[in-house]
Amino acid sequence: MKHVAPRTLEPAQASLNRAMMTDSLERFTAGTSHVINNLMTCVLGYSELIMLKLPEDSPCVEYLRNIEQAAGQAADLCQRMATYAGKGRYVIVPHDINVLTGDFFLLLQSMFRDKADMYWRSTWDLPKVGLDATRYRQALMEVVLNAVEAGGARRNRIWISARMTHLDRAKLDSLIGGRGLCEGMYVAVEVRDTGTGMDAATKDRMFDPFFSTKSASQGMGLSMVQGIMRRMAGAVAVRSEPGKGTAVEMFFPPAPV
């Protein structure tokens, strides 16, 4: 029998198939999170009603509080899933990325001072960017947290910087979420670390929901970044090699003047 080599997909077709799978997963995630969140609301509501009927010294109160805590954690996970799917309320207004990032950097530096040396470098006179400040901080927090954890047992160094850059069609098409964006100038926020880095297979999956190299993680952190950036008309790029650290760039189009 003649041996036939397995057919491999062209890069464009593979990219299209991946985009279709991602879109289907996002729709499923959004619908599932909505249903589960409604169920958790019922659980919390009935738990509160039962507690109102019980005396304060009832041994059942402790059990009900455990139920409320578990339901609250499930509701939080639903919110994370909805964020990944690009749902939730966003308030998009023009922001000075230097001020927003610089102020938040002080908090990040304080939070991770025992695990990493952090540095902030900005380019002044950047145009304002239309984004949701809370969601932007959430995305930046997830990227920085991933950078901190990439240090492993040794102390990591992390640089956060902001600058202007021009993105042409070829560059945009290579970015995560860049295919629907227009060529032109963008504000780029980069988080670069000196951690362990990633091989190509890990880098290709790092934004997948529930994928994580840490067994104790829910794996929703970086997948939320993808959903947040999509809702704010932004894109993401990742550069990484084993032993050479990782750089994650978030690109935002300037707000209309």
Salt bridges, closest charged atoms under 4 A:
ASP23 OD2 - ARG27 NE 3.05
GLU26 OE2 - ARG230 NH1 3.03
ASP76 OD2 - ARG80 NE 3.27
ASP117 OD1 - ARG155 NE 2.97
GLU149 OE1 - LYS214 NZ 3.11
ASP173 OD1 - ARG169 NE 3.19
GLU190 OE1 - ARG192 NE 3.94
GLU190 OE2 - ARG239 NH2 2.92
ASP204 OD2 - ARG18 NH1 3.95
ASP208 OD1 - ARG18 NH2 3.05
ASP208 OD2 - ARG205 NE 3.54
GLU241 OE1 - LYS244 NZ 3.60
GLU249 OE2 - ARG163 NH2 2.41
GLU249 OE1 - ARG239 NH1 3.22
